[in-house]
Amino acid sequence: MNRQRGLVTLLVTTMILVVSLVFSLASYKNVFYQIKRTQNEVLARKAHWLAEGAIECAFAEIKVSGFLPNNPLYPNACEASIAGTTINFHFSSVENFSIASSASLASMAKASLTKSAEVMSKSKSGAIQTGSSMFSNSSMNIYAPDPGVLAEDGWECIALRYRNAFVPNAAITNSGLSDKPNSQDCTISHKTNGVGIAALKSDFIHDPNLSPFENFFGVSDVKHDDVKNNKFDVVITEVPSSPGHLEYSGITECGKAIKEALSSGYESVWVEGNCEVSGDIYTDIVKLSNNMDGIIVLVHDGMFSVFPKAVPNNLKFQGMIFHYNYEYAFNFDDWKTSQAYSHLTHIPSVFGDNVNLASFYLHGALNLDGGLLLDAKHYDNTSKKYISQNALLNDSFGMTYNSSYFNKFSSSSNEIGWTEGSWHDF
């Protein structure tokens, strides 16, 4: 019996050790599972934060550069700076888009995120933007339009955006994008080639809410003096007689005053009054615009006519031409001392009654590299509302969109923000 008692003790002890070992093994497997699960969660969160970092990088890149991803000048450096990530953009419109990113860690963890953003600035797309009613009796060649938004089959280019009326009576040619960003041209639906209104495609946009001055400078019409005083290098003014410094007398002397201002190194020139630029003075201004880093000439509250003359070496006007009337009481007699007057009074068969509200007149081959903005209107006491004035184009017009000049002189930058409710970080 004594010998058997030792065997029982050994057996019981062995059973206890076996049970302890079983519990230890079970505990070890559970701990090992928890360690693996923790490591997987760490990898998953790393992938998540990489993907979110890519989105934040793209967002910051847009804010710093001022370019939206649909612009060929967008730097697109985030994927290179955050290894293992992919960033994609989808535009539902020019104003709204989404940023999607995915991240991968050694093929063991992946994460995909999407967040919606919106453009909160007032800036508008379009190589030509006109609040004035535009009537064209000349060929219009869009050598390079605003690229607009990149779609699956190409760029949804925008050549001209108008508020009230655009009535072409001649050939319109949209030559497409010269540098083919992303190796794609304008889509067929956004590339007009033809004659008259019937030929217009989606690159010509009717925008009833367009307000070129407010959209370009980011302030309301009533605050236009803030733009004049704070955003322009110089203001030159039309006076009745005996002009002094930065003044001129008579509509035909305006061009000389603009040339003098540009020759003094001023890149942005605000003109108060009636203005006509023609002949050799026009040629000199074009040459100056090429010697400088682009210019902007804004004519405010007056008639504005341009008679381009052939420029040596086929130089283009580099920069922005802007005509803006707001407080001006329209008076057709203000044309009387201009070169434009004889044309406006002897071409009723071309423009008909539209000459009566004409405050902008182009006669000659204008070749512009930059942008054309027209926003001429006046308050009508009878109807108690603002009436758009007319812009008449009576000869060939060549337009090459240049975003660098829009970005240089516009005060309405591409401020963007997250769309409320589009982000759930959990």
Secondary structure, DSSP 8 states (H G I E B T S, - for coil): -HHHHHHHHHHHHHHHHHHHHHHHHHHHHHHHHHHHHHHHHHHHHHHHHHHHHHHHHHHHHHHHH---TTSTT----HHHHSTTEEEEEEESSSSEEEEEEEEEETTTEEEEEEEEEEE-S-----SEEESSEEEE-S-EEEEE-EEEEEETTEEEEESEEESS-EEE-SEEEE---SS-GGG--B-GGG--EEESGGG--TTEEE-TT--HHHHHHSS-GGGHHHHHHHH-SEEEEE-SSS--TTEE-SGGGHHHHHHHHHHTT-SEEEEES-EEEEHHHHHHHHHHHHHTT-EEEEEESS-EEEE----GGG--EEEEEEEEESS----GGGGTTSSHHHHHTS-HHHHGGGGGGEEEEE-S-EEEEEEEEEEEEEEETTTTEEEE-EEEE-S-EEEEE-HHHHHHH-S----EEE-TT-----
